[in-house]
């Protein structure tokens, strides 16, 4: 007698009772299972919870090793750069930021750059009225004063979690759209402290054309006078 299941059409000449046998190599399946159980029931099958705990412990140990290896790539000041409470201050809308530039004679425009929540900033270099130079991206609709550093799972810097308008100001200086003096005039001079340290370091490096190395670092490298 033929059996027709409700969810399967009847195919003439095919016995539904044998569909499993026709589409699966039952002998090979039995042989595979016997090989798996040749030494008795595997421990991972009898005590799955213990093995899951072992796997979690192994992953934790591997992550600890990775974190130790990654420590050498961490920045000395990343604790300050990730301090959201101290860095997310003095918000400025992207529109007001552009108005500051235009009010000081800087010809700049923003364009869609395809990245969600941002726009690309382009500006005309001094004495080059026929050319636009890409500066960097701006966060919309507003930015806090200082950028916030993003860290990956190993605590290594991985881009920005939030862009600050001081970062854009520095990029305008580095791309030679404005001078350091113009930067101070347009955006003001922040108070010198641990939060603004990298800002002043970036200006120093642009002004002197070399990487900033503080006294303590020089001493550790045996380069002090």
HELIX and SHEET records of a PDB file:
HELIX    1   1 UNK A   16  UNK A   18  5                                   3    
HELIX    2   2 UNK A   19  UNK A   23  1                                   5    
HELIX    3   3 UNK A   26  UNK A   36  1                                  11    
HELIX    4   4 UNK A   43  UNK A   46  1                                   4    
HELIX    5   5 UNK A   48  UNK A   70  1                                  23    
HELIX    6   6 UNK A   71  UNK A   73  5                                   3    
HELIX    7   7 UNK A   78  UNK A   81  1                                   4    
HELIX    8   8 UNK A   84  UNK A   87  1                                   4    
HELIX    9   9 UNK A   94  UNK A  103  1                                  10    
HELIX   10  10 UNK A  165  UNK A  174  1                                  10    
HELIX   11  11 UNK A  180  UNK A  187  1                                   8    
HELIX   12  12 UNK A  197  UNK A  208  1                                  12    
HELIX   13  13 UNK A  215  UNK A  220  1                                   6    
SHEET    1   A 2 UNK A  92  UNK A  93  0                                        
SHEET    2   A 2 UNK A 142  UNK A 143 -1                                        
SHEET    1   B 3 UNK A 108  UNK A 112  0                                        
SHEET    2   B 3 UNK A 118  UNK A 123 -1                                        
SHEET    3   B 3 UNK A 133  UNK A 139 -1                                        
SHEET    1   C 2 UNK A 148  UNK A 151  0                                        
SHEET    2   C 2 UNK A 157  UNK A 162 -1                                        
END                                                                             
